[in-house]
Structures are given as structure tokens and as C-alpha cells.
């Protein structure tokens, strides 16, 4: 499952747009029904029984379809096919109105253009183009039907008022085709501009909120780092000196190891908060990620001794997995992923760090043998302060997501899936370095 910068976001507003269009369609049908009934009661339409039946059947079908749309909309499924169906059925509905209101010269042909606007609102430029093509196609077939005798004027209307000759059909056909096309292009263009502008506005709002949140977090983290790290250093140093005392019993040494481990974990938490609050643009350089991964594995194996979790490296030798990235930041990504895997694994488990060079990219994978991540929580696992464990603050993976997002212009990606052993497999993809140049890695943190 792709997360972070590769995760496509569903269009949650489509249901709202369909609901609004369905409501407006019902209002329009009510107005059309009221106007038709009023004219009939005044005797204006009494002499057109066949045409009136077609109009009432068409309006009734419109109400039935609106009820069907509402039922599908309520289920929340197959909304995009529902939108396309609405566009198509609207054009068919207007054709029935056009047929009984004058044929090729009917003023109801403007409804075809109205559906183009509906298509632009629901689907965008593609919806407007589809509505225009379908409307023009059906209208052209109707004109051809009158011309070749496939379709006859309504029996209760004067056939002479219906255009059936080529000279009579060319002008309304061209004018309506041009009008529908122009409306579709304008509607589609405005819909696309609105979509792009809305997306940019949402992104800007999200960035502003993120910057404000990180600024607050930065102030908190800086204060915590000053207030917590000094006594932590004293505690850690004192415990290390105490562990060297020959008078300690085995139980005393175990307690000292617990204190030392928890102090180190608290120090890591403070470091994660500082990393999350300090956003630094990555510097692209040719980085040997195979050497970087082995270095992280060596450091993690030493840190994991107290938990009896093995950390193993699988991958190519040095100089064979060069990627374009910021070496220190990707080292931080690997370190956080490995540390997260160790915390998720039980004693005796193995955490595997794999480097998989391919033609155009290099994949860094960290596999654990923990309980895995439930499908419903995978979309949130990289959110700030979200964690599936009873301990932990949910900051380490948020730092991972932030760094990979900053590497997105370099082609980086982040995903999490089920590992072969039943745990979780976190995968980071980086663009392969094509220059063949390698800069030396900076020293480990």
C-alpha cells in the first residue's frame, strides 16, 4: 500500500457534487412539470395529446432516475459510473423533449449545452467533452432521422413545421453543434482551472498549517531538549559508572540496564521531536546506500542487544548501489525504520535491512517479524503522534515521512506492506545515481 507522497487521494467531493446536481435536477423537473400542467389546464396543450404523453413520461422517468441516483448515492459506491450515467441519460431525456417541441429547430436543444455544464461540474473537462459528443451525436441522428424518414413528426403536430430538408437542417445543426461545443469547452476549462486552483489552495493551507504546527513543536522540542537532555546525560553517565562497580549483584545489574535503556529511549524521543520540528531541504548527492545501510545495521545491532533482536543486512557490496539523495537524512530514515522494527519485534526475532538496486532506482526495505500493521491503520501509520503500540509517541515514522516527502522531487517514494514473515515491510525507493560519482558519507550521528 503506497503512503505519504505516492498515495492518491480519493475525490471525496464527488458525492457532494452529485447530490447537488441531483437536487437541482429535481427542482428543474418540478418546474417543467408545473409549467406543462399549467399550460395544459389553460387549454394551451390540450390539442397535443401524444406530445403531452411523451413529456409526462419523460418527466416521470426523470423523477424515477433521480430516486435511483439518490439510492446509489446513499450507498456511497460506484459514484464515478453514476456521474457518467447521469450525463448520458440527461442527453437522452432532452432528446425526447426536443422531439416533441419542434425537432431540429426546437429551443430545447439548449438543454444539451446545460448537460455539458453538468458534465464539467461532475467529472471536469472529460465530462463536458463526453456530454457534448453525446448530445451532438444524438441530435445529429434525430436530424438524420427526420431527413431520411426514419423518424416522423409527432402525429398531433403539423408536419410542415418540422424541418426535414437538407437546406432546413444544415443551419440549426451547425448552430447547435457550435453552441454545445463552445459551452463544453468553456465549462471544461473553468472546471479544470477551478480544480487546479482548489488543489493548490488546499496544498497551501496544508503547508501553512504544517509550518505553524512545526513551529510550535520546535519551540516545545527546544525547551524539552534543554530541560531533559542535561539530566538525562547525568543519569546515563551515573548508571554507566555504577555498572562498573564490582559489588553489584545480577539483579542490580539488570535494574541498571533497564534504567540505561529507558534513559536512552527518552533521549531518542527528544531527538525525534527535534528532527520533526527542524525541516531542512535535502541536498542531492551521490550516496552509497549499501554502505549506509550496513553502517546503520551495525549501530542498530549494538543498540538491540538488550532486546535480543537480531538485525541483519542483505544486499550488494559497496559502490554498487549509488542513489541521488541526502545521505545524512536517508541514514536518519533507515535508523528510524530499524528502531521501529526492533521495538515492534519480540525477543528472538530478526529484523532484515535489504538494499535492492534496480536499473532506475534503489529500494531500501526494513522487514520485521512483529504483529504487522492492520489494513485500516496503514494509511495513518506515518501521521504525527499516531502509534499502534502501547508505548511510544508516534514521532519516528512521522520523521521518515517528512524526509521522504522532501526527497519527492528526486523521485523518492515510501510504502508499507505485509512482510513475508507476517510482520511489516517498510520500503523506501530512491532514484539511482546515473553519474557514477560518489561522495564520501558524512560521519554517523
C-alpha positions as CSV (number, residue, x, y, z in Angstrom):
1,X,0.0,0.0,0.0
2,X,1.5,3.3,-1.1
3,X,1.6,6.0,1.5
4,X,2.9,9.6,2.0
5,X,3.8,11.3,-1.2
6,X,2.6,8.5,-3.5
7,X,-0.8,8.0,-2.0
8,X,-3.5,9.0,-4.3
9,X,-6.3,10.8,-2.5
10,X,-9.9,9.9,-3.4
11,X,-12.2,12.6,-4.6
12,X,-14.4,13.0,-1.5
13,X,-16.3,16.0,-3.1
14,X,-17.8,13.9,-6.0
15,X,-20.6,12.7,-3.7
16,X,-21.4,16.2,-2.8
17,X,-21.4,17.4,-6.4
18,X,-23.7,14.5,-7.4
19,X,-26.1,15.3,-4.6
20,X,-26.3,19.0,-5.6
21,X,-26.8,18.1,-9.3
22,X,-29.5,15.6,-8.4
23,X,-31.3,18.2,-6.2
24,X,-31.1,20.8,-9.0
25,X,-32.4,18.2,-11.5
26,X,-35.4,17.5,-9.3
27,X,-36.1,21.2,-9.0
28,X,-35.9,21.6,-12.7
29,X,-38.2,18.7,-13.3
30,X,-40.7,20.1,-10.8
31,X,-40.6,23.5,-12.7
32,X,-41.0,21.7,-16.0
33,X,-43.9,19.7,-14.7
34,X,-45.6,22.7,-13.2
35,X,-45.2,24.7,-16.5
36,X,-46.6,21.9,-18.6
37,X,-49.5,21.3,-16.2
38,X,-50.3,25.0,-16.1
39,X,-50.3,25.3,-19.9
40,X,-52.5,22.1,-20.2
41,X,-55.0,23.4,-17.7
42,X,-55.2,26.7,-19.6
43,X,-56.0,24.7,-22.7
44,X,-52.8,25.6,-24.5
45,X,-51.6,22.0,-24.8
46,X,-54.9,20.1,-24.8
47,X,-54.7,19.6,-28.6
48,X,-51.4,17.8,-28.3
49,X,-52.3,14.5,-26.5
50,X,-49.4,12.5,-28.0
51,X,-46.8,15.1,-27.3
52,X,-48.1,15.6,-23.8
53,X,-47.8,11.9,-23.0
54,X,-44.2,12.0,-24.2
55,X,-43.5,15.0,-22.0
56,X,-45.1,13.5,-18.9
57,X,-43.5,10.1,-19.4
58,X,-40.1,11.9,-19.8
59,X,-40.7,13.9,-16.6
60,X,-41.8,10.8,-14.8
61,X,-38.7,8.9,-15.9
62,X,-36.6,11.8,-14.7
63,X,-38.1,11.5,-11.2
64,X,-37.6,7.8,-11.2
65,X,-34.0,8.2,-12.3
66,X,-33.4,10.8,-9.6
67,X,-34.7,8.4,-7.0
68,X,-32.3,5.7,-8.4
69,X,-29.4,8.3,-8.3
70,X,-30.2,9.0,-4.6
71,X,-30.2,5.3,-3.7
72,X,-26.8,4.8,-5.4
73,X,-25.5,7.9,-3.8
74,X,-26.7,6.8,-0.4
75,X,-24.7,3.6,-0.8
76,X,-21.5,5.6,-1.4
77,X,-20.3,3.1,-4.1
78,X,-19.6,3.4,-7.8
79,X,-20.0,7.2,-7.7
80,X,-18.0,7.9,-10.9
81,X,-20.0,5.4,-13.1
82,X,-23.1,7.1,-11.6
83,X,-21.8,10.5,-12.8
84,X,-21.2,9.3,-16.3
85,X,-24.7,7.6,-16.3
86,X,-26.3,10.9,-15.3
87,X,-24.7,12.7,-18.2
88,X,-25.7,10.1,-20.7
89,X,-29.3,9.7,-19.5
90,X,-29.8,13.5,-19.4
91,X,-28.9,13.9,-23.0
92,X,-31.3,11.1,-23.9
93,X,-34.0,12.8,-21.8
94,X,-33.6,16.1,-23.6
95,X,-33.8,14.4,-27.0
96,X,-37.4,13.3,-26.1
97,X,-38.2,17.0,-25.2
98,X,-36.6,18.2,-28.4
99,X,-38.6,15.7,-30.5
100,X,-42.0,16.9,-29.4
101,X,-41.1,20.6,-29.2
102,X,-40.1,21.3,-32.8
103,X,-37.4,18.8,-33.8
104,X,-34.2,20.3,-35.3
105,X,-35.4,23.9,-34.7
106,X,-36.6,23.3,-31.1
107,X,-35.4,25.7,-28.4
108,X,-35.0,22.8,-26.1
109,X,-31.7,22.0,-27.8
110,X,-30.1,24.4,-25.3
111,X,-30.6,21.6,-22.7
112,X,-27.7,19.7,-24.4
113,X,-25.4,22.6,-23.5
114,X,-26.8,22.5,-20.0
115,X,-25.7,18.9,-19.6
116,X,-22.2,19.9,-20.8
117,X,-22.0,22.2,-17.8
118,X,-23.3,19.4,-15.6
119,X,-20.6,17.1,-17.0
120,X,-17.9,19.7,-16.3
121,X,-19.1,20.1,-12.7
122,X,-19.2,16.3,-12.1
123,X,-16.2,15.0,-14.0
124,X,-14.3,18.0,-15.4
125,X,-13.2,18.5,-19.0
126,X,-13.7,14.9,-19.9
127,X,-17.3,15.0,-18.6
128,X,-18.0,18.2,-20.6
129,X,-16.5,16.7,-23.8
130,X,-18.5,13.4,-23.3
131,X,-21.7,15.3,-22.9
132,X,-21.0,17.5,-25.9
133,X,-20.1,14.5,-28.1
134,X,-23.2,12.5,-27.0
135,X,-25.6,15.4,-27.3
136,X,-24.3,16.4,-30.8
137,X,-24.4,12.8,-31.9
138,X,-28.0,12.2,-30.7
139,X,-29.2,15.5,-32.1
140,X,-27.5,14.7,-35.5
141,X,-29.1,11.3,-35.5
142,X,-32.5,12.9,-34.8
143,X,-32.0,15.4,-37.7
144,X,-30.9,12.5,-40.0
145,X,-34.0,10.5,-38.9
146,X,-36.3,13.3,-39.9
147,X,-34.4,13.8,-43.2
148,X,-34.4,10.2,-44.3
149,X,-37.8,9.3,-42.9
150,X,-36.6,7.1,-40.1
151,X,-38.4,9.4,-37.6
152,X,-41.7,11.1,-38.2
153,X,-43.0,14.2,-36.5
154,X,-45.5,13.7,-33.7
155,X,-48.9,12.8,-35.1
156,X,-50.6,15.6,-33.2
157,X,-48.4,18.3,-34.6
158,X,-48.1,20.0,-38.0
159,X,-45.6,18.1,-40.0
160,X,-44.8,21.2,-42.1
161,X,-43.4,22.9,-39.1
162,X,-40.7,20.2,-38.7
163,X,-37.5,20.7,-40.8
164,X,-36.8,17.6,-42.9
165,X,-35.0,19.0,-45.9
166,X,-31.2,19.3,-46.1
167,X,-31.3,23.1,-46.5
168,X,-33.6,23.4,-43.5
169,X,-31.4,21.2,-41.3
170,X,-27.9,22.4,-42.0
171,X,-28.3,25.8,-40.2
172,X,-29.8,24.6,-36.9
173,X,-27.4,21.6,-36.9
174,X,-24.3,23.8,-37.3
175,X,-25.5,26.5,-34.9
176,X,-26.4,24.0,-32.2
177,X,-23.2,22.0,-32.7
178,X,-21.1,25.2,-32.4
179,X,-23.1,26.3,-29.3
180,X,-22.8,23.0,-27.5
181,X,-19.1,22.8,-28.3
182,X,-18.3,26.3,-27.1
183,X,-20.2,25.7,-23.9
184,X,-18.5,22.4,-23.3
185,X,-15.0,23.9,-23.9
186,X,-15.7,26.9,-21.6
187,X,-17.3,24.7,-18.9
188,X,-14.5,22.1,-19.1
189,X,-11.8,24.8,-19.0
190,X,-13.3,26.6,-16.0
191,X,-13.8,23.3,-14.2
192,X,-10.2,22.3,-14.7
193,X,-9.0,25.7,-13.6
194,X,-11.2,25.5,-10.5
195,X,-9.8,22.0,-9.7
196,X,-6.2,23.1,-10.1
197,X,-6.8,26.3,-8.1
198,X,-8.7,24.4,-5.4
199,X,-5.9,21.8,-5.2
200,X,-3.2,24.5,-4.9
201,X,-5.3,26.3,-2.2
202,X,-5.6,23.0,-0.2
203,X,-1.9,22.3,-0.6
204,X,-1.0,25.9,0.5
205,X,-3.4,25.6,3.5
206,X,-1.9,22.3,4.5
207,X,1.6,23.7,4.2
208,X,0.7,26.7,6.3
209,X,-0.9,24.5,9.0
210,X,2.1,22.2,8.9
211,X,4.5,25.1,9.2
212,X,2.6,26.6,12.2
213,X,2.4,23.2,13.9
214,X,6.1,22.5,13.4
215,X,6.9,26.0,14.7
216,X,5.0,25.2,17.9
217,X,6.6,21.8,18.1
218,X,10.0,23.3,17.5
219,X,9.6,25.6,20.5
220,X,8.4,22.8,22.7
221,X,11.2,20.5,21.5
222,X,13.9,23.0,22.0
223,X,12.7,23.6,25.6
224,X,12.4,19.9,26.2
225,X,15.9,19.2,24.7
226,X,17.4,21.7,27.1
227,X,15.5,20.7,30.2
228,X,15.6,16.9,29.6
229,X,18.9,16.1,27.9
230,X,21.0,17.6,30.7
231,X,19.6,15.5,33.5
232,X,19.5,12.5,31.1
233,X,23.2,12.9,30.4
234,X,23.8,12.8,34.2
235,X,21.6,9.8,34.7
236,X,23.2,7.9,31.8
237,X,26.7,8.7,33.0
238,X,25.9,7.8,36.6
239,X,24.4,4.5,35.6
240,X,27.4,3.6,33.4
241,X,29.7,4.3,36.3
242,X,27.5,2.3,38.6
243,X,27.5,-0.7,36.3
244,X,31.3,-0.9,36.7
245,X,31.1,-1.4,40.4
246,X,32.2,-5.0,41.4
247,X,29.8,-5.1,44.3
248,X,26.6,-5.1,42.2
249,X,24.5,-8.3,42.2
250,X,23.0,-9.7,39.0
251,X,19.6,-8.2,39.9
252,X,21.3,-4.8,40.4
253,X,23.0,-5.0,37.0
254,X,19.6,-5.9,35.4
255,X,18.0,-2.9,37.0
256,X,20.9,-0.6,35.9
257,X,20.5,-2.0,32.3
258,X,16.8,-1.1,32.4
259,X,17.4,2.4,33.6
260,X,20.1,2.9,31.0
261,X,17.9,1.6,28.2
262,X,14.9,3.7,29.2
263,X,17.1,6.8,29.5
264,X,18.4,6.2,26.0
265,X,14.8,5.7,24.7
266,X,13.8,9.0,26.3
267,X,16.8,10.7,24.6
268,X,15.8,9.2,21.3
269,X,12.3,10.6,21.8
270,X,13.7,14.1,22.4
271,X,15.9,13.7,19.3
272,X,12.8,12.7,17.2
273,X,10.9,15.7,18.2
274,X,13.8,17.9,17.3
275,X,14.1,16.2,13.9
276,X,10.4,16.6,13.2
277,X,10.4,20.3,14.0
278,X,13.6,21.2,12.1
279,X,12.8,20.9,8.4
280,X,15.9,21.2,6.3
281,X,15.8,20.9,2.4
282,X,17.7,17.8,1.3
283,X,21.0,18.2,-0.6
284,X,21.2,15.8,-3.6
285,X,24.4,13.9,-3.8
286,X,25.6,10.5,-5.0
287,X,25.3,8.3,-1.9
288,X,26.3,4.7,-1.5
289,X,23.2,3.5,0.3
290,X,24.6,-0.1,0.6
291,X,27.4,1.2,2.8
292,X,25.0,3.5,4.6
293,X,22.6,0.5,5.3
294,X,25.5,-1.6,6.7
295,X,26.6,1.2,8.9
296,X,23.0,1.6,10.3
297,X,22.7,-2.2,10.8
298,X,26.0,-2.2,12.8
299,X,24.7,0.6,15.0
300,X,21.3,-0.9,15.4
301,X,22.6,-4.4,16.2
302,X,24.6,-2.9,19.1
303,X,21.5,-0.9,20.3
304,X,19.3,-4.0,20.1
305,X,21.3,-6.3,22.4
306,X,19.1,-5.5,25.4
307,X,16.0,-6.7,23.5
308,X,17.6,-9.9,22.0
309,X,16.5,-8.9,18.5
310,X,18.9,-9.6,15.7
311,X,19.5,-7.1,12.9
312,X,20.8,-8.5,9.6
313,X,21.8,-6.8,6.3
314,X,21.0,-8.3,2.9
315,X,22.2,-6.6,-0.2
316,X,25.1,-5.9,-2.6
317,X,28.6,-4.8,-1.6
318,X,29.8,-1.2,-1.5
319,X,29.9,1.0,-4.6
320,X,27.1,-0.9,-6.3
321,X,24.0,0.9,-5.0
322,X,24.5,4.7,-5.6
323,X,21.4,6.8,-5.3
324,X,20.7,10.5,-5.5
325,X,19.7,11.6,-2.0
326,X,20.8,13.5,1.1
327,X,23.0,10.9,2.9
328,X,22.5,12.0,6.5
329,X,18.8,12.3,6.1
330,X,18.4,8.9,4.5
331,X,20.6,7.5,7.3
332,X,18.0,9.0,9.7
333,X,15.2,7.4,7.7
334,X,16.9,4.0,8.0
335,X,17.7,4.4,11.6
336,X,14.1,5.3,12.5
337,X,12.7,2.4,10.5
338,X,15.1,-0.1,12.0
339,X,14.5,1.2,15.5
340,X,10.7,1.0,14.9
341,X,11.2,-2.6,13.6
342,X,13.2,-3.5,16.8
343,X,10.5,-2.1,19.0
344,X,7.8,-4.0,17.1
345,X,9.6,-7.3,17.3
346,X,9.7,-9.7,20.2
347,X,12.8,-11.4,21.7
348,X,14.5,-13.8,19.3
349,X,13.1,-12.2,16.2
350,X,15.2,-10.9,13.3
351,X,15.0,-7.5,11.6
352,X,16.3,-7.6,8.0
353,X,17.6,-4.5,6.2
354,X,17.6,-5.1,2.4
355,X,19.1,-3.0,-0.4
356,X,17.7,-3.8,-3.8
357,X,19.4,-1.9,-6.7
358,X,17.5,-1.8,-10.0
359,X,18.0,-0.2,-13.3
360,X,16.5,3.2,-12.4
361,X,16.0,3.1,-8.7
362,X,17.3,1.7,-5.4
363,X,14.9,0.2,-2.8
364,X,15.7,0.2,0.9
365,X,13.5,-2.3,2.8
366,X,13.2,-2.9,6.5
367,X,11.3,-6.1,7.4
368,X,10.3,-7.1,10.9
369,X,8.7,-10.1,12.5
370,X,6.2,-8.2,14.6
371,X,2.4,-8.4,14.7
372,X,2.2,-6.3,11.5
373,X,0.0,-3.3,10.8
374,X,-3.8,-3.7,10.4
375,X,-5.0,-2.7,6.9
376,X,-7.2,0.0,8.3
377,X,-4.3,1.7,10.1
378,X,-1.7,1.6,7.3
379,X,-3.0,5.0,5.9
380,X,-2.3,6.6,9.3
381,X,0.9,5.0,10.4
382,X,3.1,7.9,9.3
383,X,0.9,10.6,10.9
384,X,2.4,12.7,13.6
385,X,1.9,11.2,17.1
386,X,0.0,8.2,15.8
387,X,1.2,4.8,17.1
388,X,-0.2,1.3,17.3
389,X,1.9,0.4,20.3
390,X,1.1,1.0,24.0
391,X,4.4,2.8,24.4
392,X,6.0,5.3,22.0
393,X,4.9,8.8,20.9
394,X,4.5,8.1,17.1
395,X,7.2,10.6,16.0
396,X,9.8,8.4,14.4
397,X,7.7,7.3,11.4
398,X,6.4,10.9,11.0
399,X,10.1,12.0,10.6
400,X,10.5,9.3,8.0
401,X,7.5,10.5,6.0
402,X,8.7,14.1,6.2
403,X,12.2,13.3,4.9
404,X,10.9,11.1,2.1
405,X,8.4,13.8,1.1
406,X,11.2,16.3,0.9
407,X,13.0,13.9,-1.4
408,X,9.9,13.5,-3.6
409,X,11.4,15.9,-6.3
410,X,14.3,13.5,-6.5
411,X,11.9,10.6,-7.2
412,X,11.7,9.1,-3.7
413,X,8.7,7.1,-2.5
414,X,7.5,5.4,0.7
415,X,5.3,2.4,1.2
416,X,4.4,-0.2,3.8
417,X,3.1,-3.7,3.2
418,X,2.9,-7.1,4.8
419,X,6.3,-8.8,5.2
420,X,6.9,-12.4,4.2
421,X,7.3,-13.4,7.9
422,X,3.9,-11.9,8.8
423,X,5.3,-8.6,10.1
424,X,5.6,-5.2,8.3
425,X,7.9,-4.3,5.5
426,X,8.7,-0.6,5.1
427,X,10.1,0.3,1.7
428,X,11.9,3.5,0.6
429,X,12.7,4.0,-3.1
430,X,15.4,6.3,-4.3
431,X,16.4,7.3,-7.8
432,X,19.6,5.6,-9.0
433,X,22.6,7.8,-9.5
434,X,23.4,8.0,-13.2
435,X,26.6,10.0,-12.9
436,X,28.6,7.2,-11.2
437,X,30.1,9.7,-8.8
438,X,30.2,9.1,-5.2
439,X,30.8,11.5,-2.4
440,X,32.0,10.2,0.9
441,X,29.3,9.8,3.6
442,X,29.4,12.2,6.5
443,X,30.1,10.7,9.9
444,X,27.3,9.0,11.8
445,X,25.2,11.0,14.2
